[in-house]
Amino acid sequence: MFREYFGIEENPFSNTPDPSYLFLSERHQEALAHLQYGVNGTSGFVLLTGEVGTGKTTVSRCLVEQLPGNIDLAMCLNPRLSEVELLATICDELAIERKDCAPDSVKDHMDALNRHLLQCHADGRRAVLIIDEAQNLSTLLLEQVRLLTNLETASTKLLQIILIGQPELRDIVGRNDMRQLSQRITARYHLDPMTRGEADKYIRHRLSVGKLPETLIPPAALSIIYDYSGGVPRLINSICERCLLGAYATNTKTIDASLVHTAAREVLGNPASKNGVGSAWLNRVVVAALAGLIVIGTVTLSQRDGDAMRAFAATVSKPEVATAAKLDPKPTPVAADTRPQPKLPPVATQSVTRVDAIDPSLKVVSRLIAEGLVTSSKPARKLSQVPIKQQPEKAAPPPAEPIQTAAVAPVIETRPDGPLTIETLFSRPDIRGHLDGGVAKLFRLWGHTTKPLSGLNPCADAEAQGLRCYRGQGPWPKLAALNHPALISLGKTDGARKYAVVTALDGSTVTLEAGGRKIVTDVQAIQDLWSGDFLVLWKPLASLRRNLRPGMSGRDVAWLKNRLGEILKIPSPEDGGAGSQKKEQDNFFGDDLKKRVIAFQQSHGLKVDGIVGTLTRIQLSAVIGSPNAPPLLKQP
C-alpha cells in the first residue's frame, strides 16, 4: 500500500539482495577484500564472521558477481550434512561425475574430487568452496573440511575454502581440539555493524535509489533508527519499511520520532505492541484494507450479508476498541446496530460509516476508496465463513431483495491514436513498467506464474518450476543468439526507469512489452536507454542437466555427441563390430566431442573454450528446442 502512497515502484528497504541497492560501508569493503584475498591466494582458509543481519551474505554475493572466468565455484548453503553428503554437494556443484562413487564412501568422493581439481589445475582453472552458516558444521564435518586442504600440488592448494558464519564460529575454531583447523586460516575478518554515520548514509542511499526524498527521514529520526537497530542493516531495513507503512497509515509525508518508536517496537517485539497498544496505526491499516476490500468486492448484498460485514469489521477492530476503553473513562459503546433496517443504503456508504464508527481515526478507509488503492473485484462470499459471535435468535425479517445496481462497465484503457513509443512509455504515468510486472510477463511467456517480488527471489521461484535464470550483459546480437525473451531495464538521465520484456527481435526491429502495452521500435531508439543488463529464463534440456567438460563421462556425454553430430551434420562412423568399445568411447568427453563443442560455439558467437557451460547449454536449448520455450527471433 505505501508504494502507491509515496509514488514509488518498489520497496526501498526490502531485505532481498537487490544489486541496485548495494551499499558497501568501509567494513563491508574490508570484508570483501579478505574474501578476494582468499580467492586469489594459494593456501589455507578464509574466515568471515559477523552478527546476524550485518551483511555477510551480501558481501559473499558481491564476491561471486566479481569472480573471474577461470574460477569454478562450489557453494554449500546447508551445512547440516554428513561427511559423504558434504562431499557429494561439492562434487555436484563442480559438475563432477559420481557414478563410480559408492553412495557411502568418503574415499570414492575424495578421489573423484581430487582428479577433477588436478585436471582444473592443468587447464589453468581454480576452484573455490564457500560454506555459509558454517557455525552449524559438526566437529566431524569441520575435520573433513580441513582435510580438503590436503588436496594440493607441490606449490598450491587445489581448493580455496571460505567459511562464513556467526560469531559462534570464531569460538568453535578457537577451541583446542580445532587448533589444526585454526592454524590453516590465513585470513580472518569479523564484520561489525555499521557506525552511526555509515547507517545514515546507508538509509539515504536506499531512499535515493528508491526515488524518495532524503527529508522523508530527518536526522532526529535517523538517530533513533540507529539506536534501535545498533547499525545492523537487516534491522535498519525492517524498521524503515515499517516506518513507511506507518507514514501511509497516518497520512504523513515525514517520519518523526514517535513514528520510529512505534515502528521499532513492532519490529523488535516490544511487549506493548503485542498487547495492541503500540500497533494502533498498524491495526488501522489492516482494518482499512479489509474494509476497502469489502466495499469494492460487493455488488449485490443481502440483509444477512450486511450484518455479517458489520460484525466482521467489529471483530477485526477489537484490539483498537479495547485500547480506547483503557484511555477514555467514558468510551462510546460499540455494539451491533440492532435498529430495524428494512432497506440497506448503498453499500459503500454503509460500510465506511460503520468502520468510522468503530474508530473515528480510520479516515484512511475513505482515502483507500477515493484514490482507488484497493481494486479487488473478488466477491465477499467468504465473510460468512468468518467466526462471528452469535446473537440471540430474533424473528427473521423477510429476505431483503438484492440491491439493484447499475451495470458496472469494465474499465477500458483509453489509448491515443498511433502506436506507443519509447517517449510515451516514459511520459504516461498509467503505463507503469514495474519490475514485478516485467518478471510476471517473463514467466507467463513460459506458461508459468510467479508471486510478487516482495521477500522472494524470482530465480528461486523459477527453479522451483523447472526453469533457470541467467543474468547477463551484452549487445543485441548476444540476446539474439540466446533466442529467449529477456527482461531489460530502461533508464533516462533524469532517473526515470521502466522495465520491459523483449519479446521479439527481427533484424533491427525490437518488440517490447511494458505495463501491458506493446512497443515496436528500432534497436537504436533504445540503445542509449539500455545499460546492456538482461535477465532470461531458460529450461534445461532433459538429457543435459549439468555442465560438461573434457574428461567427464556419462550418458549425457553420449547424447550430446550425437545431437551435435546432427546439428553440425557430421556422419556417424560405422560400428565395425566393436559395440561395447564404441559405447564406452561415446560416453567419454574426449577430443572428438571437444572439437564439436568448439564448432558449435563458433557458429553461434559463443566463447570458444570447448566446455559446455551455462551459455552453451542455453544455446543448445534454443537450437534443439525445449517444450513451450518461447522464441525471441521471428520464425522463418
TARA-V296764 format. One record per residue. N is the residue number from 0. RES is the residue in one letter. PHI is phi in radians with two decimals (999 if undefined). Layout:
# TARA-V296764
<<N | RES | PHI> <N | RES | PHI>>
This chain:
# TARA-V296764
<<0 | M | 999> <1 | F | -1.22> <2 | R | -1.14> <3 | E | -1.16> <4 | Y | -1.08> <5 | F | -1.59> <6 | G | 1.24> <7 | I | -2.00> <8 | E | -1.59> <9 | E | -2.60> <10 | N | -1.31> <11 | P | -1.27> <12 | F | -2.08> <13 | S | -1.19> <14 | N | -1.53> <15 | T | -1.40> <16 | P | -1.38> <17 | D | -1.40> <18 | P | -1.04> <19 | S | -1.18> <20 | Y | -1.78> <21 | L | -1.04> <22 | F | -2.35> <23 | L | -1.84> <24 | S | -1.27> <25 | E | -1.04> <26 | R | -1.19> <27 | H | -1.14> <28 | Q | -1.15> <29 | E | -1.16> <30 | A | -1.09> <31 | L | -1.10> <32 | A | -1.09> <33 | H | -1.15> <34 | L | -1.16> <35 | Q | -1.11> <36 | Y | -1.09> <37 | G | -1.12> <38 | V | -1.18> <39 | N | -1.52> <40 | G | -1.36> <41 | T | -2.24> <42 | S | -2.79> <43 | G | 1.25> <44 | F | -1.82> <45 | V | -2.14> <46 | L | -2.04> <47 | L | -2.10> <48 | T | -2.16> <49 | G | 3.08> <50 | E | -1.12> <51 | V | -1.03> <52 | G | 1.46> <53 | T | -1.45> <54 | G | 1.94> <55 | K | -1.10> <56 | T | -1.14> <57 | T | -1.05> <58 | V | -1.12> <59 | S | -1.16> <60 | R | -1.13> <61 | C | -1.10> <62 | L | -1.09> <63 | V | -1.04> <64 | E | -1.13> <65 | Q | -1.76> <66 | L | -1.12> <67 | P | -1.22> <68 | G | -1.20> <69 | N | -1.66> <70 | I | -1.85> <71 | D | -1.73> <72 | L | -1.91> <73 | A | -2.11> <74 | M | -2.08> <75 | C | -2.04> <76 | L | -1.73> <77 | N | -2.22> <78 | P | -1.42> <79 | R | -1.43> <80 | L | -2.28> <81 | S | -1.47> <82 | E | -1.08> <83 | V | -1.16> <84 | E | -1.11> <85 | L | -1.11> <86 | L | -1.14> <87 | A | -1.12> <88 | T | -1.09> <89 | I | -1.10> <90 | C | -1.08> <91 | D | -1.13> <92 | E | -1.11> <93 | L | -1.67> <94 | A | 1.01> <95 | I | -1.66> <96 | E | -1.17> <97 | R | -2.06> <98 | K | -1.13> <99 | D | -1.60> <100 | C | -1.62> <101 | A | -1.13> <102 | P | -0.98> <103 | D | -1.95> <104 | S | -1.78> <105 | V | -1.15> <106 | K | -1.07> <107 | D | -1.05> <108 | H | -1.20> <109 | M | -1.13> <110 | D | -1.13> <111 | A | -1.10> <112 | L | -1.14> <113 | N | -1.11> <114 | R | -1.06> <115 | H | -1.14> <116 | L | -1.17> <117 | L | -1.13> <118 | Q | -1.16> <119 | C | -1.04> <120 | H | -1.08> <121 | A | -1.14> <122 | D | -1.51> <123 | G | 1.39> <124 | R | -1.93> <125 | R | -2.28> <126 | A | -2.11> <127 | V | -2.23> <128 | L | -1.97> <129 | I | -1.97> <130 | I | -1.97> <131 | D | -1.59> <132 | E | 0.93> <133 | A | -1.21> <134 | Q | -1.14> <135 | N | -1.56> <136 | L | -1.19> <137 | S | -1.29> <138 | T | -1.06> <139 | L | -1.11> <140 | L | -1.19> <141 | L | -1.06> <142 | E | -1.16> <143 | Q | -1.14> <144 | V | -1.11> <145 | R | -1.07> <146 | L | -1.14> <147 | L | -1.11> <148 | T | -1.28> <149 | N | -1.34> <150 | L | -1.38> <151 | E | -2.72> <152 | T | -1.83> <153 | A | -1.18> <154 | S | -2.12> <155 | T | -2.68> <156 | K | -1.36> <157 | L | -1.46> <158 | L | -2.35> <159 | Q | -1.55> <160 | I | -2.11> <161 | I | -2.09> <162 | L | -1.81> <163 | I | -2.14> <164 | G | -2.91> <165 | Q | -1.40> <166 | P | -0.97> <167 | E | -1.03> <168 | L | -1.12> <169 | R | -1.09> <170 | D | -1.15> <171 | I | -1.14> <172 | V | -1.26> <173 | G | -1.48> <174 | R | -1.20> <175 | N | -1.10> <176 | D | -1.31> <177 | M | -1.88> <178 | R | -1.14> <179 | Q | -1.12> <180 | L | -1.18> <181 | S | -1.06> <182 | Q | -1.21> <183 | R | -1.64> <184 | I | -1.42> <185 | T | -1.67> <186 | A | -2.63> <187 | R | -2.25> <188 | Y | -2.63> <189 | H | -1.88> <190 | L | -1.49> <191 | D | -1.48> <192 | P | -1.08> <193 | M | -1.22> <194 | T | -1.31> <195 | R | -1.05> <196 | G | -1.12> <197 | E | -1.15> <198 | A | -1.11> <199 | D | -1.08> <200 | K | -1.12> <201 | Y | -1.08> <202 | I | -1.14> <203 | R | -1.12> <204 | H | -1.08> <205 | R | -1.21> <206 | L | -1.09> <207 | S | -1.15> <208 | V | -1.11> <209 | G | -1.41> <210 | K | 1.11> <211 | L | -2.02> <212 | P | -1.26> <213 | E | -1.11> <214 | T | -1.21> <215 | L | -1.03> <216 | I | -2.08> <217 | P | -1.21> <218 | P | -0.95> <219 | A | -1.07> <220 | A | -1.20> <221 | L | -1.04> <222 | S | -1.11> <223 | I | -1.20> <224 | I | -1.03> <225 | Y | -1.14> <226 | D | -1.06> <227 | Y | -1.28> <228 | S | -1.48> <229 | G | 1.18> <230 | G | 1.46> <231 | V | -1.44> <232 | P | -0.95> <233 | R | -1.12> <234 | L | -1.22> <235 | I | -1.01> <236 | N | -1.05> <237 | S | -1.12> <238 | I | -1.17> <239 | C | -1.14> <240 | E | -1.08> <241 | R | -1.19> <242 | C | -1.11> <243 | L | -1.09> <244 | L | -1.13> <245 | G | -1.16> <246 | A | -1.10> <247 | Y | -1.10> <248 | A | -1.15> <249 | T | -1.71> <250 | N | 1.02> <251 | T | -2.25> <252 | K | -1.88> <253 | T | -2.32> <254 | I | -1.62> <255 | D | -1.69> <256 | A | -1.09> <257 | S | -1.11> <258 | L | -1.17> <259 | V | -1.14> <260 | H | -1.02> <261 | T | -1.11> <262 | A | -1.10> <263 | A | -1.13> <264 | R | -1.11> <265 | E | -1.10> <266 | V | -1.26> <267 | L | -1.55> <268 | G | 1.33> <269 | N | -1.05> <270 | P | -0.93> <271 | A | -1.05> <272 | S | -1.18> <273 | K | -1.19> <274 | N | -1.48> <275 | G | 1.70> <276 | V | -1.36> <277 | G | -1.38> <278 | S | -1.96> <279 | A | -1.03> <280 | W | -1.22> <281 | L | -1.18> <282 | N | -1.06> <283 | R | -1.11> <284 | V | -1.09> <285 | V | -1.09> <286 | V | -1.09> <287 | A | -1.10> <288 | A | -1.12> <289 | L | -1.16> <290 | A | -1.12> <291 | G | -1.11> <292 | L | -1.13> <293 | I | -1.10> <294 | V | -1.14> <295 | I | -1.26> <296 | G | -1.37> <297 | T | -1.90> <298 | V | -1.98> <299 | T | -2.10> <300 | L | -2.34> <301 | S | -1.57> <302 | Q | -1.05> <303 | R | -1.17> <304 | D | -1.10> <305 | G | -1.12> <306 | D | -1.10> <307 | A | -1.10> <308 | M | -1.10> <309 | R | -1.15> <310 | A | -1.15> <311 | F | -1.10> <312 | A | -1.07> <313 | A | -1.15> <314 | T | -1.09> <315 | V | -1.08> <316 | S | -1.61> <317 | K | -0.98> <318 | P | -1.01> <319 | E | -1.19> <320 | V | -1.17> <321 | A | -1.08> <322 | T | -1.10> <323 | A | -1.09> <324 | A | -1.14> <325 | K | -1.26> <326 | L | -1.50> <327 | D | -1.98> <328 | P | -1.11> <329 | K | -2.21> <330 | P | -1.26> <331 | T | -1.28> <332 | P | -1.04> <333 | V | -2.03> <334 | A | -2.53> <335 | A | -1.13> <336 | D | -1.30> <337 | T | -1.77> <338 | R | -1.19> <339 | P | -1.04> <340 | Q | -2.36> <341 | P | -1.10> <342 | K | -2.29> <343 | L | -1.46> <344 | P | -1.23> <345 | P | -0.93> <346 | V | -1.00> <347 | A | -1.05> <348 | T | -1.11> <349 | Q | -1.13> <350 | S | -1.12> <351 | V | -1.13> <352 | T | -1.07> <353 | R | -1.16> <354 | V | -1.16> <355 | D | -1.13> <356 | A | -1.18> <357 | I | -1.18> <358 | D | -2.60> <359 | P | -1.03> <360 | S | -1.38> <361 | L | -1.47> <362 | K | -1.23> <363 | V | -1.10> <364 | V | -1.06> <365 | S | -1.05> <366 | R | -1.15> <367 | L | -1.00> <368 | I | -1.28> <369 | A | -1.12> <370 | E | -1.55> <371 | G | 1.23> <372 | L | -1.33> <373 | V | -1.85> <374 | T | -2.20> <375 | S | -1.11> <376 | S | -1.95> <377 | K | -1.36> <378 | P | -1.19> <379 | A | -1.64> <380 | R | -1.18> <381 | K | -1.33> <382 | L | -1.10> <383 | S | -1.20> <384 | Q | -1.56> <385 | V | -1.33> <386 | P | -1.04> <387 | I | -2.28> <388 | K | -1.10> <389 | Q | -1.35> <390 | Q | -1.60> <391 | P | -0.99> <392 | E | -1.09> <393 | K | -2.19> <394 | A | -1.05> <395 | A | -1.28> <396 | P | -1.22> <397 | P | -1.00> <398 | P | -0.95> <399 | A | -1.28> <400 | E | -1.19> <401 | P | -1.00> <402 | I | -1.12> <403 | Q | -1.51> <404 | T | -2.08> <405 | A | -1.17> <406 | A | -1.03> <407 | V | -1.55> <408 | A | -1.27> <409 | P | -1.10> <410 | V | -1.36> <411 | I | -1.99> <412 | E | -1.16> <413 | T | -1.38> <414 | R | -1.91> <415 | P | -1.17> <416 | D | -1.10> <417 | G | 1.64> <418 | P | -1.26> <419 | L | -1.29> <420 | T | -2.06> <421 | I | -1.06> <422 | E | -1.11> <423 | T | -1.22> <424 | L | -1.02> <425 | F | -1.50> <426 | S | -1.54> <427 | R | -1.69> <428 | P | -1.19> <429 | D | -1.31> <430 | I | -1.72> <431 | R | -1.36> <432 | G | 1.09> <433 | H | -1.37> <434 | L | -1.11> <435 | D | -0.97> <436 | G | -1.14> <437 | G | -1.14> <438 | V | -1.11> <439 | A | -1.05> <440 | K | -1.11> <441 | L | -1.05> <442 | F | -1.14> <443 | R | -1.10> <444 | L | -1.07> <445 | W | -1.64> <446 | G | 1.37> <447 | H | -2.17> <448 | T | -2.19> <449 | T | -2.46> <450 | K | -1.58> <451 | P | -0.97> <452 | L | -1.28> <453 | S | -1.01> <454 | G | 1.30> <455 | L | -2.32> <456 | N | -1.50> <457 | P | -1.08> <458 | C | -1.24> <459 | A | -1.17> <460 | D | -1.11> <461 | A | -1.11> <462 | E | -1.11> <463 | A | -1.14> <464 | Q | -1.86> <465 | G | 1.46> <466 | L | -1.88> <467 | R | -2.35> <468 | C | -1.76> <469 | Y | -2.40> <470 | R | -1.73> <471 | G | -2.49> <472 | Q | -2.52> <473 | G | 2.99> <474 | P | -1.33> <475 | W | -1.01> <476 | P | -1.01> <477 | K | -1.18> <478 | L | -1.09> <479 | A | -1.09> <480 | A | -1.15> <481 | L | -1.19> <482 | N | 1.02> <483 | H | -2.31> <484 | P | -0.96> <485 | A | -2.36> <486 | L | -1.60> <487 | I | -2.22> <488 | S | -2.00> <489 | L | -1.95> <490 | G | -2.30> <491 | K | -1.87> <492 | T | -1.16> <493 | D | -1.46> <494 | G | 1.67> <495 | A | -1.12> <496 | R | -2.47> <497 | K | -2.33> <498 | Y | -1.85> <499 | A | -2.42> <500 | V | -1.88> <501 | V | -1.38> <502 | T | -1.79> <503 | A | -2.75> <504 | L | -2.27> <505 | D | -2.41> <506 | G | 1.18> <507 | S | -1.67> <508 | T | -1.79> <509 | V | -2.11> <510 | T | -1.94> <511 | L | -2.02> <512 | E | -2.27> <513 | A | -2.55> <514 | G | 1.02> <515 | G | 1.39> <516 | R | -2.03> <517 | K | -1.82> <518 | I | -2.22> <519 | V | -1.97> <520 | T | -2.61> <521 | D | -1.49> <522 | V | -1.04> <523 | Q | -1.18> <524 | A | -1.20> <525 | I | -2.04> <526 | Q | -1.03> <527 | D | -1.36> <528 | L | -1.62> <529 | W | -1.80> <530 | S | -1.35> <531 | G | 1.79> <532 | D | -1.27> <533 | F | -2.66> <534 | L | -2.29> <535 | V | -2.14> <536 | L | -1.75> <537 | W | -2.60> <538 | K | -2.01> <539 | P | -1.05> <540 | L | -1.15> <541 | A | -1.04> <542 | S | -1.65> <543 | L | -2.45> <544 | R | -1.76> <545 | R | -2.56> <546 | N | -1.33> <547 | L | -2.18> <548 | R | -2.53> <549 | P | -0.95> <550 | G | 1.75> <551 | M | -1.50> <552 | S | -2.52> <553 | G | 2.61> <554 | R | -1.13> <555 | D | -1.15> <556 | V | -1.16> <557 | A | -1.10> <558 | W | -1.08> <559 | L | -1.10> <560 | K | -1.06> <561 | N | -1.17> <562 | R | -1.17> <563 | L | -1.15> <564 | G | -1.09> <565 | E | -1.20> <566 | I | -1.13> <567 | L | -1.53> <568 | K | 1.03> <569 | I | -1.73> <570 | P | -1.15> <571 | S | -1.36> <572 | P | -1.24> <573 | E | -1.19> <574 | D | -1.13> <575 | G | 1.27> <576 | G | 1.50> <577 | A | -1.82> <578 | G | -1.07> <579 | S | -1.16> <580 | Q | -1.17> <581 | K | -1.12> <582 | K | -1.09> <583 | E | -1.13> <584 | Q | -1.17> <585 | D | -1.12> <586 | N | -1.41> <587 | F | -1.89> <588 | F | -1.44> <589 | G | -1.90> <590 | D | -1.11> <591 | D | -1.08> <592 | L | -1.19> <593 | K | -1.04> <594 | K | -1.10> <595 | R | -1.18> <596 | V | -1.10> <597 | I | -1.07> <598 | A | -1.11> <599 | F | -1.14> <600 | Q | -1.10> <601 | Q | -1.12> <602 | S | -1.30> <603 | H | -2.10> <604 | G | 1.19> <605 | L | -1.66> <606 | K | -1.09> <607 | V | -1.59> <608 | D | -2.43> <609 | G | 1.29> <610 | I | -1.91> <611 | V | -1.55> <612 | G | -1.62> <613 | T | -1.08> <614 | L | -1.10> <615 | T | -1.16> <616 | R | -1.16> <617 | I | -1.09> <618 | Q | -1.16> <619 | L | -1.08> <620 | S | -1.07> <621 | A | -1.21> <622 | V | -1.31> <623 | I | -1.31> <624 | G | 1.66> <625 | S | -1.61> <626 | P | -1.01> <627 | N | 1.19> <628 | A | -1.31> <629 | P | -1.36> <630 | P | -1.38> <631 | L | -1.65> <632 | L | -1.45> <633 | K | -1.13> <634 | Q | -1.30> <635 | P | -1.21>>
